[in-house]
């Protein structure tokens, strides 16, 4: 598989970009911890992919635990750190909805459609979804993307699996196998 700047990278946030809080949420910047290797991986991914976007379910907003403004503050800090380390994120899409059947909540394709509306050059067959849940994998597969599973919070997930094309311990390992 040859990855060049015509490809788009879709990243989940919690459990991929940052350490997921078991049975909880990142509700302020002070609770946000980058996952191992993420800041080192971002410049490598930046050099390879034409677009890098985050798609993240943020049910905590729908539950009233975090405001849209609070999420924006967390993401601003995250983006600044990534930039300081030579990486970039072109856009972040989030779904605040509580219900699993919401059209924007992964695995439904709503956030991918938002990304493609903003960046019409996105071709899902030239896209990779990196996530840590089977919902992330289904999100990618149903759109025709390649999928990369990071077992940060679900290490028991069986592999090989028809929904998972590649399995990597973290984003840095993924960034090295596509170089």
Secondary structure, DSSP 8 states (H G I E B T S, - for coil): ----TT-EEEE-SBTTTB---TTS---SGGG--B-TTHHHHHHHHHHH-SEEEEEEE-HHHHTTSS-HHHHHHHHHHHHHHHHHTT---SEEEEE---STT-TTSTTSSHHHHHHHHHSTT--GGGEEEEESSHHHHHHHHHTT-EEEEE-SS-TT--SSBTTBSEEESSHHHHHHHT-
